Amino acid sequence: MKNEQKLFKLSFPAKGAYISPARMAISSLAAQADFSVQDIQEIKKMFSEACRSAIEQAYAHHPEKRQSLNVECSVEDSRMNIAIHAKGVKIDLQKERSA
């Protein structure tokens, strides 16, 4: 995928039950970008942990006000960048494809 950038946006309710389907979408994008199985497993783990952290940080004091998580994912060359936004909280993740 040399010098080609793909952008993927996803929004889902800020509840733990929705993290798994979102993680599958992110892992599918990583597979299409030729990341190894090991890299995809790491991406899935990092993504899940970051989503849970964003939910906890954004809604810890007012869980009844949960809204949505907004995810932007881009893949360029051998790097995947993921930004997770939740009510004022932003978490950035990066993963280089293994050689």
Summary of the structure (lengths in Angstrom):
residues: 99
radius of gyration: 13.5
end to end distance: 14.6
largest distance: 44.6
contacts: 288
relative contact order: 0.26
helix: 43%
strand: 34%
